[in-house]
């Protein structure tokens, strides 16, 4: 975890920021917000897909771009927005979508409010809460919604999982909840990993930012890990075959020096047996430019080469990236990356070739860990290039949680 506010030009040869000192004093970082420890956390009341995150999902034919529309407008703001399109083959009708977000200064029950749309994301209403009654004395960060694409570990296809960071002044916990009734009720399943106090500074031991993926016969939970004494923060994952017990920690990305802080894993499946993992890469100057890795096994990113993501002008997206892949846009489809500091999206139609990143203008507002979900439709309009977007506030700002659909140009 950690985040810089401004994107800036960086050199493609070494990935280091140019003129970082000139921007440093103006940059509000998550380290500044959380680094003072429990007082800062309390003041903020923090509480920040069979295929991978934001895999193409089915939507009704004839749908087109719309939005932004308001999903929710909590008085204290919402961020780290997440959504999941529920499978059309189950009861409830086509186009059912669940959404949630982390809240700031919430006076509600805690946990994550679930909002529901039955018209593909155009209108929304409150639906449930994860966990149902909150959890006394704890705050909630970084939700991730995931629908099981097939039966797994005794749960039917279509079970919705919610992974999250449950924390208090002294601890952080990666927890997993499940709903077998399309998000109406939820029950606790397990804790993936536990860490120390929620301080996003090197030398502390929290865990952050879960991300789920069902791969073969295992559910993978990726997260950011500050517990390894060899690294200020690294990216890692654990796997489970039963959703109750979790295997050993496996590394996904580590810095070459202790002070470096890779964080905020998201993963998407690409054609030709490839997977992409994006993440922010925290440097001592407070920048968190986006890096990525390509691998044939989503459980073996640690050995894959690391690439800096740069557009055609040498500019880098900065902070809180997410990634998805759409089958539209050419024979290899389109990789879509979003970051905290840009309203534009960063797209690649060449399977992640580092020289082929371009910008895609978007009417959807920027936001902290904005999520994209590529959509497909039945019949000859498959791959028409529609992408659902859900976003909340940029970090340390206050805006409504909003959603909409864009078209890849």
N, C-alpha and C positions, 0 to 999 in steps of 0.2 A: 504494500500500500504506500501511497505517496503520490503527489501530483503537482505539476507546475502549471501556471495559468496561461502562459503565452507560447504559441508556436513560433519558431524562428528558423532561419536558414542554418543548416549544418553541412559540414563537408562530407561528401559521399565516401571518401577514402577511409575515414576512421570513425565516423559516427559521432564525433565530439562537437559540441555546440560552438558556433561562431558568435563572438560578442556576448557570451553568457553574462559577463559581469555587468554590462550595461542594462540588462533587464532584471537583474537579481533583486534589487531593492523594491521593484514594483510588483513582484510576484507573490501572491498569497498561496501558500502550499498547504497540503494536508499535514505535513510535518509541523508547520507552525500552528495549525489548528489542534492537532492531537498531541503534539509533543510535550505539552505541559501536563499531560497525564489526565487523571480522572476529573479534575476540575474542568478541563476543556471538553471532555466527553460529556459531562453532565450539562454543561452550558449549551451544547448543541443538541442534547437528547438524541444521540445517534441511534436510530432505531425505527450508512451508505452500505444435439437434439435428435427408435433406432437410428437416427442420424444425429449430426452434431448440432450445436447451438445455431438457431436460425436457419435450419435446413428448409428447403422449399416446402411449402405446405399448400394444401388444396384450398381454393376459394371458389365462389360461384362465378360462372361465366358472365361476362359483361361488367364485372367490377372494374372501376377505374380509379385514377388518383383522386384524393380528397384530403381535406384537413389543412392545417392542424385543427383538431377538435379536442375539447377538454375531457380527459378521463376522470380527473379529480383535481380539486383545488383546496388542499388542506391549508388551514390558516397559517401554519408554520412552514409550509413548503414541503415538497417531496422530490426525491432524487433517486438515482439508480433504478430507473423504471424497467420492469420486465413484463413480458407477455408470453402467452402460449396459445396457439390455435388448437382447439380440440378436434380429434378425429371425427370426420363426418359420418363414419359408419356406425357411431354409437348414438343413443337417444339424445335429443336436445337440438337437433337441426343443424344445418350447414351454417358455417360462419361464426360459431360460438367461440369467443375469445375470453381468456382470463388475463388480468393485469394486476400488478402490484408495484410497490415502491417502498423505499425507506423514508421515514418521516423525521422532521426536525422539530423539537419542542412539543412533541405530541402529548396531549392529556388523555388520550384514549387508552384502550386496554393493553397497548404494547403489541409487539409482533408486527405483522404486515396486513393491511387491509386488502382484501381481494375484491376487485371490481370486475363486472361481467358485461360483455356485449354479445348480443345475438344477431347483429347485422353487420358482421365483419369489421367492427371497430368504429362505426360511425357514431353510435350512442352508447352510453355506459351507465351502469347503476351499481351501488354497493351490493356485495353478495355474501361475503364471509370474512373470516379473519384467521390468520395463521400465527400462533396457535389460537384456538377458539377463545380462550379467556386471557390471552397474554401470559406472562410469566413474571410473578412478583419479583421486584428488585433487579430485573435485567432489562437491557435495551437491545435494539435489533438493527442490524446492518446487512446490506448486500444480499438481497433475496435473489434466488434463481429458480425459475419455474421450468419444469421438464416433464413431458408426457412420455410414458413408456410406450415405445412403438410396437412392442410385442409382450406377451406374458413373460414375467420374470420374477423369480424368487417367491412364488406363491401369489403374486399380484397379477391381475388381469391386464391385458392390453388396454391402454387408455388410462391407467392409473396416473394421476398427476403427483409429481414430487415437488416439494419446495425445500431447497437447501438454503441455509442462512447462517449468519454469524450472530450468535446470542452472547451478549457480553455484560459484565458489570465492571466495577472499578479495578478488579484484580485479575480478571480472566476473560478469555475469548474462547468460543466453542463453535465448531462447524457442526450444525445439527441438520437432520433430514426429517421432514414430515411427509405424510402421504395422504391422498384423498382418492377414494374409490368411487365417489359419486360426483365426479366432474367439478370438484372444487368447492362443494357445499360444506363438507365437514372434513376435519383433518386430525390425524393422530401422529404422535411422535414415534419415530422408528429407531433412530440411533444417533450417536455422536461420532463423527468421523475423526476429529482431531481436537485437542485442547491446547491452548496456549496461555501465555501470561497476560498482564494488563494491556489494555488497548492503547499502546503508545507506538505511533508510527515513526520511531527513531531507532537507529542502529543501537544495538546493545540491549534491547528489550526482546521479549519472546512471544508476541501475539501471533495468531493466525488470522488470515483475512480472505474474503472474496471467493466463495465456493463456485464451482461450475461443474455440471453433471453431463455425462455422456455414457450411454450403454454401448459397450464395445464387446462383440462376441458374447461370452457368458459372464461378463463382469460389468458392474456399474463403476465408472471411474469418477472420482471426485478430485478435480484439480483445485489448488488453492495457493495463496502466497504464505510463505512460512518464514518466520523470523527466529525459529528455535535452534537452528543449526549454528553453533558457535563459530563456524568457519565463514559465515556469510551474514551481512547485515540483513538481507532478505533474499530468498530464493523462491523459485517456482517448483512445486512438487505435486504429486498426486498419490492417492491410495485407492484401492479397489475392493469391491465387495461382491460376493456371490449370493448373499442372502439378505442384504440391506440392513443387517443387524451388527455384523462384525466386519472389520476392515483390516486389510493387509498392511504390510510395511510401507514406509514412506519411500517413494521413488522420485528422483530428481528429474526436473524438466528443463530448467534453465538456471544457470548460476553466473554471477559476475566473476571477472578475473581478479578483482580486488574486493576486500571485505566491505568497503564503503558503497559499492554499487547495489542497486535495488531493483531488480526485475520484479514486476507485479502485475496483477489483474489478468490472469489467463482467460482467453476464450479460444475456442477451437471450431473449425468447420471442415467438412469433408469436401474434397475436390475430385474432379475426374482423374482417370488414369492411376487410381489407387493412392492418391496423395491426400495428405491432411495438412492444414495450416494452423499454426498457433500464433496468435498475436499477444503482445504484452507491452506495457510501458517499461522503460528502462531508466530508473532513477540515477542521476549523476549528482555528485557533491554540490554542483552549482544550483541545484533545485529544478532542473529541467527533467522532463519525463517523456522524451521522444519515443515514438513507437518502433518496436522491433518485431520481427517475425521469424518463424522457422517452418520449413517444409519437411515432411517425413512420410514414409510409407506405413508407419505404425504410430497411431496417436498415443501410444504408451512409451514411445522411444524418442521423444523430442530432444532429450539432453545431448545426444550424439549428433544432432543435425546442425548444419551451419546456421549462424545467426545473420540476419539481414537488417539493415536500417531501411525504414520505409521513407522514401523521398519522392516528391512529385517531380514533374519535368523541369521545374525551376529550382530544384534542390531544397524545397521547403519540407519540413517534417511535421506530421500531425503530432499532437502533444497531449498525453495524459488520458487515462481511462478508455483505452480502445476496446472495441468489440469487432468481431469479424463474422461474415456470413458469405454464402456462395449462392448465386442464381444461375440457372441453366440458360438464361437469356444473355444476349450481347455478343454472340459469336460461337464458333465451334467448341471453345473451351469454357464458355460461360463467363461470369463476371464475379470476381471477389470484391466484396464491399466492406470497407473499413471506416469506422467512425471514431472520432476522438472528442475530448472535452472542449477544445478551443476553436473548432471550426464548424461552421454551419454546412460547408461543403462536405461531401463524402469523398473518400479516396478509393478509386476502383482500379482493378487490374484484370485484363482479359487475356492474359498470357500465362496462366497457372503460377502467378507470383513472381515472374521474371522481374528482378529488381529494377530494370531499366524501363519498365512499362507501367508505372503508376501514374495515373492522371486524376484530376479533380472533376467531380460531378456536382454542379450547383444544385441546391435543394431548397424548397420552401419550408422544410421542417426545421424548427429551432435547434440550435446546438444544445448539448446537455451532458451531464456527468454520467458516463457509461450508457450512452444512448444505444438502444438495441434495434437491429434491423432483422426482419423476417421475410425473405423472398417468398413470393406467392406464385403458384401456378394455377392454371384453370383447365377444365376439361376440353376435349375436342381439339380442333386445329389451332386454338389460341394458346396452347401450352407454351410456356417460355416467353410470355408476352412482356416480361420485364417489370412486373409490378413488385414493389418492395414495401412492406408494412414497417413503419417506424414508430417507436414509442420513446419518449424522452421526458425527463424531469428537469430540475434546475441544474445549470452549471454549478460546479462546486462553490459553496459559500454564498450562493445567490438564492433568490426566492422567486419561483415561477410556478404556474400550474403544471401538472403532469398532462402531457398532450400526445396525441397519436394522429397518424395519417398514412396515406399510401402515396408513394412517388413512383415514377416510371424511369427505369434506366434508359438513358439516351442512347 
